[in-house]
């Protein structure tokens, strides 16, 4: 290992997790310094710690020590100014936009509508965690104004229309709160707790089942919380698109996010609101949106008819052979074309044996084969209720595109409403009222604003394109017994289409943890496992 003097070790101990091992972490440094170090690192023969000592620490031109002090103590304007200068130097001398991939920040966005959560989450290069509608009951009114947890879009300025929006939303939430209580009471009777089941897991499962049914009443205007972690570059691209968005809530949130991020990673976001840089970029996105809106408005698509709820619309008939050839690639010195030709000469049993060897003995669903499964793709066209879409939209390692939420595709009415007399009729009445409101808002302000008043029970169209490896992950995960009934059904249908329509039966056979079984209290086993772990920890 490289030797450091005692004085150097004292410095390194403050900024690195160790000074005598080949793997170490960076601590107590601003994100811009970390990014600058790694950018310079790629063009230097020196070790990172030596590079830090020789070229960054105590160098007046870099001001790294002052920046580090500002990171530990309250950040001062002088520290921010030096960070800006350092980033500019790195950007000019060491690297390019990739420097902004090397620093990141955690950000919490609270009390934002579900419409906005989807705008924030649309880029897939960041990490997101959103408040769940399965574990939280939205039955509490807000302090102050007495309304439920929703927000009317700023675009609705007309007092009469705004008043109608509030009335319809209050009606949805009032029915939701009552329905959750009544469903819980019915489920407690239908699924009584046995002596072996602890009280807390049973209650949590009952509550989750009631929330699963009632969540269709929640409107897209319902408030949520989203935690975000992203690099400087991911935030930059997110904010540029948000500033270009037609909805006022997105633009206002972008301004707030930018202000807060500049307290953490200011240098990485310096271009976002510069008129000649980020301003032009956002203008480009806004122009494309306007052009495509006009282009789509001129199409007559009614003549082409509809599609099933879940349809496999694109796949490669030779997908299994290509996966088999890709599986061999790293174990030979032959080119891809030769391997594909070799696989083409195999009989069915030989191909099955080859793929079985590559998949191996999967003893749980987290054991997945390698990247050869990324060699073939599937594109699904889906129409599900908005609640189901929200659950599937969370997956990042695929290409997902969706249309604005509206009422033209109809809505779902849960079968379990039959357990509460009169609730199905009341459900339909609230859906019709929401559709009438959405029509008025659409006429006055357009379809994007109309989304706010549309309940989760209404259907939305989206496409999901994924390779076989991601399909294995998504479909096995989303068909587990604790999953929501709707997305379990959709994902089981996707599996069937891969097996039967694409005829990729060998790849389907590898997805051995698909679960088609129906469950009464799907969350119960998961809640019991969690309860047992907590009790074990408490006992320890």
C-alpha positions in Angstrom: 0.0 0.0 0.0 1.0 3.6 -0.6 2.8 5.2 2.4 1.6 8.5 3.9 3.3 10.6 6.5 1.7 11.0 9.9 0.6 14.5 8.9 -0.9 13.2 5.7 -2.7 10.4 7.5 -4.2 13.0 9.9 -5.6 14.8 6.9 -6.8 11.7 5.2 -8.5 10.4 8.3 -10.8 13.4 8.1 -11.9 12.9 4.5 -11.5 9.1 3.9 -12.8 6.1 5.8 -9.3 4.6 5.9 -5.7 5.4 4.6 -4.3 1.9 4.5 -6.7 -0.2 2.4 -7.5 -0.3 -1.3 -11.2 0.2 -0.8 -12.3 3.3 1.0 -15.1 5.9 1.1 -15.1 9.7 0.9 -16.5 11.6 3.9 -16.9 15.2 5.0 -16.5 16.6 1.5 -19.0 18.6 -0.5 -20.5 16.8 -3.5 -18.6 19.1 -5.9 -15.3 18.1 -4.5 -16.1 14.4 -4.8 -17.1 15.0 -8.4 -14.0 17.0 -9.1 -11.8 14.3 -7.5 -13.2 11.5 -9.6 -13.1 13.5 -12.8 -9.4 14.3 -12.2 -8.9 10.7 -11.1 -9.8 9.4 -14.5 -6.9 11.4 -16.1 -4.2 10.9 -13.4 -1.8 8.1 -12.6 -2.0 9.0 -8.9 -4.1 7.2 -6.3 -7.2 9.1 -5.2 -5.8 9.9 -1.8 -2.5 11.1 -3.2 -4.3 13.2 -5.8 -6.4 14.8 -3.0 -3.3 15.6 -1.0 -1.2 16.9 -4.0 -3.7 18.8 -6.0 -6.8 19.6 -4.0 -6.2 19.9 -0.2 -4.9 23.3 0.9 -4.5 24.5 -2.7 -5.6 28.1 -2.6 -6.8 27.9 -6.3 -9.1 25.0 -5.5 -10.1 26.0 -2.0 -11.0 22.5 -1.0 -10.1 22.8 2.6 -12.4 25.8 2.9 -15.1 23.9 1.1 -14.8 21.0 3.5 -15.0 23.4 6.4 -18.1 24.9 5.0 -19.6 21.3 4.6 -19.0 20.5 8.3 -19.9 23.9 9.6 -22.8 26.0 8.3 -22.3 26.7 4.6 -21.3 30.2 3.8 -21.5 32.3 0.7 -17.8 32.1 0.2 -17.9 28.3 0.3 -20.6 28.3 -2.4 -18.6 30.7 -4.5 -15.5 28.5 -4.4 -17.7 25.5 -5.2 -18.9 27.2 -8.3 -15.3 28.1 -9.4 -14.1 24.6 -8.7 -16.9 23.1 -10.8 -16.2 25.4 -13.6 -12.5 24.5 -13.5 -13.4 20.8 -13.5 -15.9 21.2 -16.3 -13.4 23.1 -18.4 -10.2 21.2 -17.7 -11.0 17.7 -16.6 -14.2 16.4 -18.0 -17.7 17.1 -19.3 -21.3 16.7 -18.2 -20.5 13.3 -16.6 -18.9 15.2 -13.7 -22.5 16.0 -12.6 -23.1 12.2 -12.3 -20.6 12.0 -9.4 -22.4 14.1 -6.8 -26.0 13.6 -5.5 -28.6 14.7 -3.0 -31.6 13.4 -1.1 -34.7 15.5 -1.4 -38.1 15.1 0.2 -41.2 16.4 -1.6 -44.2 16.5 0.6 -47.9 17.4 0.2 -47.7 17.1 -3.6 -50.5 15.7 -5.7 -50.4 12.3 -7.4 -50.3 14.2 -10.7 -47.1 15.8 -9.7 -45.6 12.6 -8.3 -45.7 11.0 -11.8 -44.1 14.1 -13.3 -41.2 13.9 -10.8 -40.8 10.1 -11.2 -40.9 10.0 -15.0 -37.1 10.2 -15.4 -35.7 6.8 -14.5 -32.1 7.8 -13.6 -33.0 8.7 -10.0 -34.4 6.7 -7.1 -37.9 7.4 -5.7 -40.0 6.2 -2.8 -43.6 7.2 -2.8 -46.2 7.1 0.0 -48.3 4.0 -0.3 -52.1 3.9 -0.5 -52.1 0.3 0.8 -50.8 1.1 4.3 -52.1 4.6 4.9 -55.8 5.3 5.3 -56.7 8.8 3.9 -59.5 9.4 6.4 -58.2 12.5 8.2 -59.1 16.1 7.3 -56.4 18.8 7.0 -56.0 21.1 9.9 -57.0 24.7 9.1 -59.4 24.5 6.1 -61.2 21.2 7.1 -60.8 19.7 3.7 -59.5 16.2 2.9 -55.9 15.6 1.7 -56.1 16.9 -1.8 -55.2 20.1 -3.7 -57.1 21.8 -6.5 -55.1 22.7 -9.5 -54.1 26.4 -9.7 -55.4 26.6 -13.2 -59.0 26.4 -12.0 -59.6 30.1 -11.1 -63.4 30.3 -11.8 -65.1 30.3 -8.3 -68.0 28.2 -9.5 -65.9 25.5 -11.1 -63.5 25.5 -8.2 -66.4 25.1 -5.8 -67.6 22.2 -7.8 -64.2 20.6 -7.8 -64.0 20.8 -4.0 -67.5 19.4 -3.6 -66.8 16.4 -5.8 -63.5 15.7 -4.0 -65.0 16.0 -0.6 -67.7 13.6 -1.6 -65.1 11.0 -2.8 -63.1 11.3 0.4 -66.1 11.1 2.6 -67.3 7.9 0.9 -63.7 6.5 1.0 -63.4 7.0 4.7 -66.7 5.4 5.4 -66.1 2.5 3.0 -62.7 1.6 4.5 -64.3 1.4 8.0 -67.2 -0.7 6.7 -65.0 -3.1 4.7 -62.7 -3.6 7.6 -65.7 -4.7 9.8 -66.9 -7.1 7.0 -63.4 -8.6 6.5 -63.0 -9.1 10.3 -66.2 -11.2 10.2 -65.3 -13.0 7.0 -61.6 -13.7 7.9 -61.6 -14.2 11.7 -58.3 -14.4 13.5 -57.2 -17.8 14.6 -55.3 -18.6 17.7 -51.9 -18.9 15.9 -52.1 -15.4 14.3 -50.9 -12.4 16.3 -53.3 -9.5 16.4 -51.1 -6.9 14.7 -50.4 -8.8 11.5 -54.1 -9.8 11.2 -55.2 -6.1 11.7 -52.7 -4.9 9.2 -53.8 -7.4 6.6 -57.5 -6.5 7.1 -56.7 -2.8 6.8 -54.6 -3.3 3.6 -57.4 -5.4 2.0 -59.9 -2.6 2.7 -57.5 0.1 1.4 -56.9 -2.0 -1.7 -60.6 -1.9 -2.5 -61.4 1.6 -1.5 -58.3 3.3 -3.1 -60.2 3.6 -6.4 -62.1 6.5 -4.9 -58.9 8.5 -4.3 -58.5 11.3 -6.9 -55.2 12.1 -8.7 -55.4 15.3 -6.6 -54.7 13.4 -3.4 -51.6 14.5 -1.6 -48.6 12.3 -1.3 -44.9 12.4 -0.2 -42.0 11.4 -2.4 -38.4 10.8 -1.4 -35.9 11.3 -4.2 -32.2 10.5 -4.5 -30.4 11.5 -7.6 -27.2 12.8 -9.1 -26.7 16.4 -10.1 -27.2 15.4 -13.7 -30.5 13.5 -13.0 -31.8 16.5 -11.1 -30.8 18.9 -13.8 -32.7 16.9 -16.5 -35.7 16.5 -14.2 -35.9 20.2 -13.4 -35.5 21.3 -17.0 -38.5 19.2 -18.0 -40.5 20.4 -15.0 -39.9 24.1 -15.8 -41.2 23.3 -19.3 -44.3 21.5 -18.1 -47.7 23.0 -18.9 -49.0 22.4 -15.3 -48.4 25.2 -12.8 -47.8 22.8 -9.9 -44.9 21.2 -11.8 -43.2 24.6 -12.5 -43.8 25.9 -9.0 -42.4 22.7 -7.5 -39.4 22.9 -9.8 -38.5 26.3 -8.5 -38.8 25.1 -4.9 -36.7 22.0 -5.6 -34.0 24.1 -7.3 -33.8 26.5 -4.4 -33.4 23.6 -1.9 -30.9 21.6 -4.0 -28.7 24.7 -4.3 -28.2 24.5 -0.6 -26.7 21.0 -1.1 -25.2 20.7 -4.6 -25.3 24.3 -6.0 -22.6 23.9 -8.5 -24.2 21.0 -10.3 -27.4 23.0 -11.0 -26.0 26.3 -12.1 -27.2 26.0 -15.7 -30.8 25.1 -14.9 -32.2 28.7 -14.9 -29.6 30.4 -17.0 -31.6 31.9 -19.9 -29.0 31.0 -22.6 -28.6 27.4 -21.2 -31.4 25.8 -19.2 -33.9 28.4 -20.4 -33.3 27.4 -24.0 -33.4 23.7 -23.0 -36.8 24.1 -21.3 -38.1 26.1 -24.2 -37.1 23.2 -26.5 -39.1 20.7 -24.4 -42.1 23.1 -24.3 -42.0 23.5 -28.1 -41.9 19.8 -28.7 -44.8 19.3 -26.4 -46.9 21.9 -28.3 -46.0 20.4 -31.7 -46.8 16.9 -30.6 -50.1 18.0 -29.0 -51.1 19.6 -32.4 -50.0 16.5 -34.4 -51.9 14.1 -32.2 -55.1 16.3 -32.3 -55.2 15.9 -36.1 -55.4 12.1 -36.0 -58.6 10.0 -36.3 -57.8 6.8 -34.4 -61.4 5.6 -33.8 -61.3 3.4 -36.9 -58.6 1.2 -35.4 -60.6 -0.1 -32.5 -59.3 -1.0 -29.0 -57.1 -3.7 -27.4 -57.4 -6.2 -24.6 -56.5 -5.1 -21.1 -53.0 -6.6 -21.5 -51.6 -7.4 -24.9 -48.2 -8.4 -26.0 -47.6 -6.3 -29.1 -43.9 -6.8 -29.9 -41.5 -9.6 -29.4 -38.7 -11.5 -31.2 -39.7 -14.9 -32.5 -36.0 -15.9 -32.3 -35.6 -14.5 -28.8 -34.9 -17.8 -27.1 -32.2 -18.7 -29.6 -30.6 -15.3 -29.1 -30.6 -15.6 -25.3 -29.0 -19.1 -25.6 -26.3 -17.7 -27.9 -25.7 -14.8 -25.6 -25.4 -17.1 -22.6 -22.5 -18.9 -24.3 -20.7 -15.8 -25.3 -18.6 -15.2 -22.2 -17.6 -18.9 -22.0 -16.1 -19.0 -25.6 -13.9 -17.0 -27.9 -16.4 -17.2 -30.8 -18.2 -14.2 -32.3 -22.0 -13.8 -31.7 -22.9 -14.8 -35.3 -21.1 -18.1 -34.9 -22.8 -18.8 -31.6 -26.2 -18.0 -33.0 -25.5 -20.4 -35.9 -24.4 -23.1 -33.5 -27.6 -22.7 -31.4 -29.6 -22.8 -34.6 -28.4 -26.4 -35.2 -29.4 -27.6 -31.8 -32.5 -29.7 -31.2 -35.1 -28.6 -28.7 -33.7 -30.8 -25.9 -30.2 -29.4 -26.3 -31.4 -25.8 -26.3 -33.5 -26.5 -23.2 -30.5 -28.1 -21.4 -28.3 -25.1 -22.4 -30.8 -22.5 -21.0 -31.4 -24.7 -17.9 -27.6 -24.7 -17.2 -27.5 -20.9 -17.6 -30.5 -20.4 -15.2 -29.1 -22.9 -12.7 -30.9 -24.0 -9.5 -32.9 -21.0 -8.4 -33.7 -21.5 -4.7 -35.5 -18.2 -4.4 -36.8 -15.5 -6.7 -33.8 -13.2 -6.1 -31.5 -15.8 -7.8 -31.7 -14.6 -11.4 -29.7 -15.6 -14.5 -27.2 -13.2 -16.1 -27.4 -10.5 -18.7 -27.9 -12.9 -21.6 -31.6 -12.6 -20.7 -31.4 -9.0 -21.7 -31.0 -10.1 -25.4 -34.7 -10.3 -26.1 -37.5 -7.8 -25.4 -41.3 -7.7 -24.9 -43.6 -4.7 -25.3 -46.9 -4.8 -23.6 -49.9 -2.5 -24.2 -51.9 -2.2 -21.0 -55.2 -0.6 -19.9 -55.6 -0.9 -16.1 -57.1 1.3 -13.4 -54.8 4.1 -12.3 -54.1 2.5 -9.0 -52.6 -0.6 -10.7 -50.6 1.6 -13.0 -49.1 3.5 -10.1 -47.7 0.2 -8.7 -46.3 -1.0 -12.0 -44.9 2.5 -12.9 -42.4 2.2 -10.0 -40.2 -0.2 -12.0 -37.2 1.7 -13.5 -35.3 -0.9 -15.5 -37.6 -0.8 -18.5 -39.2 1.7 -20.8 -42.7 2.8 -19.7 -44.8 5.4 -21.4 -48.3 6.5 -20.3 -51.1 8.7 -21.5 -52.8 11.4 -19.4 -55.4 10.1 -16.9 -58.9 10.6 -18.2 -62.4 9.1 -18.1 -62.8 7.8 -21.7 -61.6 4.3 -20.9 -64.1 3.7 -18.1 -63.5 2.6 -14.5 -63.3 -0.5 -12.4 -65.9 -1.4 -9.8 -64.5 -3.8 -7.2 -66.4 -7.0 -6.6 -66.0 -6.7 -2.9 -68.4 -3.7 -2.8 -71.1 -6.4 -2.6 -70.1 -6.9 1.0 -71.4 -3.4 1.9 -75.0 -3.0 0.8 -75.6 0.0 -1.5 -71.9 0.8 -1.9 -71.7 -0.3 -5.5 -74.4 2.2 -6.5 -72.7 4.9 -4.5 -69.4 4.1 -6.1 -70.9 4.5 -9.6 -72.6 7.7 -8.6 -69.3 9.3 -7.4 -67.5 8.0 -10.6 -70.1 9.7 -12.8 -69.9 12.9 -10.8 -66.1 12.9 -11.2 -66.4 12.2 -15.0 -68.8 15.2 -15.3 -66.4 17.4 -13.4 -63.4 16.2 -15.5 -65.4 17.1 -18.7 -66.0 20.6 -17.5 -62.4 21.1 -16.4 -61.2 19.6 -19.7 -63.3 22.1 -21.7 -62.0 25.0 -19.7 -58.4 24.1 -19.1 -57.5 21.0 -21.1 -56.9 17.3 -20.4 -53.7 17.7 -18.2 -55.6 19.9 -15.7 -58.6 17.6 -15.8 -56.5 14.7 -14.5 -56.6 16.1 -10.9 -60.3 15.3 -10.4 -60.2 11.8 -11.9 -60.3 8.9 -9.3 -57.8 6.0 -9.3 -60.6 3.6 -10.4 -60.5 5.1 -13.9 -58.4 3.3 -16.5 -55.2 4.6 -18.1 -53.3 3.3 -21.1 -49.6 2.7 -20.9 -46.9 0.6 -22.5 -44.2 -1.4 -20.8 -41.2 -2.6 -22.8 -38.7 -4.8 -21.0 -36.1 -7.5 -21.6 -36.6 -11.1 -20.3 -34.4 -10.4 -17.3 -36.5 -7.5 -16.1 -39.6 -9.4 -17.0 -38.5 -12.2 -14.6 -37.9 -9.7 -11.8 -41.1 -7.7 -12.3 -43.5 -10.6 -12.9 -42.2 -12.8 -10.1 -42.2 -9.9 -7.7 -45.6 -8.6 -8.6 -47.4 -11.9 -8.6 -46.4 -12.7 -5.0 -49.3 -13.4 -2.6 -48.9 -10.0 -0.7 -49.4 -8.1 -3.9 -52.5 -6.1 -4.9 -55.1 -8.2 -6.7 -55.1 -6.0 -9.8 -51.4 -6.0 -10.6 -51.1 -9.7 -9.7 -53.7 -10.4 -12.4 -52.0 -8.1 -14.9 -48.6 -9.6 -14.3 -49.9 -13.2 -14.5 -51.4 -12.3 -17.9 -48.1 -10.9 -19.1 -46.4 -14.2 -18.1 -49.0 -16.2 -20.0 -48.4 -14.0 -23.1 -44.7 -14.6 -23.0 -45.3 -18.3 -22.7 -48.1 -18.7 -25.1 -48.2 -15.8 -27.6 -44.5 -15.3 -28.0 -44.0 -19.0 -27.4 -40.9 -18.4 -25.3 -41.7 -21.4 -23.2 -38.1 -22.0 -22.1 -37.8 -18.5 -20.8 -41.2 -18.8 -19.1 -40.1 -22.0 -17.5 -37.2 -20.2 -15.9 -39.7 -17.8 -14.2 -40.5 -20.5 -11.6 -41.7 -18.1 -8.9 -44.7 -16.8 -10.8 -47.7 -17.2 -8.4 -51.1 -17.5 -10.0 -52.9 -18.5 -6.8 -55.7 -16.4 -5.4 -55.5 -15.4 -1.7 -58.0 -14.1 0.8 -55.7 -12.0 3.0 -52.7 -11.7 0.7 -50.7 -9.5 3.2 -51.2 -11.8 6.1 -48.1 -14.1 5.7 -45.8 -11.1 5.0 -47.2 -9.2 8.0 -46.7 -12.3 10.2 -43.1 -12.6 9.0 -42.4 -8.9 9.8 -44.1 -9.3 13.2 -41.9 -12.3 14.0 -38.7 -10.5 13.0 -39.6 -7.5 15.2 -40.4 -9.8 18.2 -37.0 -11.6 17.7 -35.2 -8.2 17.6 -37.0 -7.1 20.7 -36.1 -10.3 22.5 -32.4 -10.0 21.5 
